[in-house]
């Protein structure tokens, strides 16, 4: 569960995530490097999809936690 423009919804998960954590480090050799060609396709967010999310959010009850 995440929020997008203030609307709670299910969406893609982040590459790295920590909840209520302190002093977190990512160590070791290598890189965290996303394939941006894939992300560019996902980030387009076609307008009909955004409109559908807004409509669902306004017409349906908020999601339970």
C-alpha positions as CSV (number, residue, x, y, z in Angstrom):
1,X,0.0,0.0,0.0
2,X,1.3,3.4,-0.9
3,X,-0.1,6.8,-1.8
4,X,-0.2,8.6,-5.1
5,X,-1.2,12.3,-5.2
6,X,-2.7,11.8,-1.7
7,X,-4.8,8.7,-2.7
8,X,-4.1,5.4,-1.1
9,X,-3.5,2.6,-3.6
10,X,-1.6,-0.5,-4.4
11,X,1.4,0.3,-6.5
12,X,4.9,-0.8,-7.3
13,X,7.2,-1.5,-4.4
14,X,10.5,0.4,-4.0
15,X,13.8,-1.2,-4.7
16,X,14.9,-0.7,-1.1
17,X,12.4,-0.1,1.8
18,X,12.7,0.2,5.6
19,X,9.9,1.0,8.0
20,X,10.6,2.5,11.4
21,X,14.3,1.9,11.1
22,X,17.3,3.9,12.1
23,X,21.0,3.8,11.1
24,X,20.4,1.6,8.1
25,X,23.3,1.1,5.6
26,X,23.7,-0.8,2.4
27,X,27.2,-2.1,2.1
28,X,29.3,-4.3,-0.1
29,X,30.6,-4.3,-3.6
30,X,28.3,-3.6,-6.6
31,X,25.6,-1.2,-7.4
32,X,21.8,-0.9,-7.0
33,X,21.1,0.1,-10.6
34,X,17.6,-0.1,-12.0
35,X,17.0,-0.8,-15.7
36,X,15.7,2.6,-16.7
37,X,14.3,1.3,-20.0
38,X,11.8,-0.8,-18.0
39,X,11.0,2.0,-15.6
40,X,10.3,4.5,-18.4
41,X,7.5,2.3,-19.6
42,X,6.0,1.9,-16.1
43,X,6.3,5.7,-15.3
44,X,4.2,6.8,-18.3
45,X,1.0,6.5,-16.4
46,X,-1.5,6.7,-19.2
47,X,-4.2,9.4,-18.5
48,X,-7.1,6.8,-18.6
49,X,-5.4,4.8,-15.8
50,X,-5.0,7.9,-13.7
51,X,-8.6,8.9,-14.2
52,X,-9.8,5.4,-13.3
53,X,-7.8,5.6,-10.0
54,X,-9.3,9.0,-9.2
55,X,-12.8,7.7,-9.9
56,X,-12.4,4.6,-7.8
57,X,-10.9,6.6,-5.0
58,X,-13.8,9.1,-4.9
59,X,-16.6,6.6,-5.4
60,X,-15.4,3.7,-3.2
61,X,-14.7,3.7,0.5
62,X,-11.1,4.1,1.6
63,X,-9.0,1.0,1.7
64,X,-8.7,-0.7,5.1
65,X,-5.3,-1.0,6.8
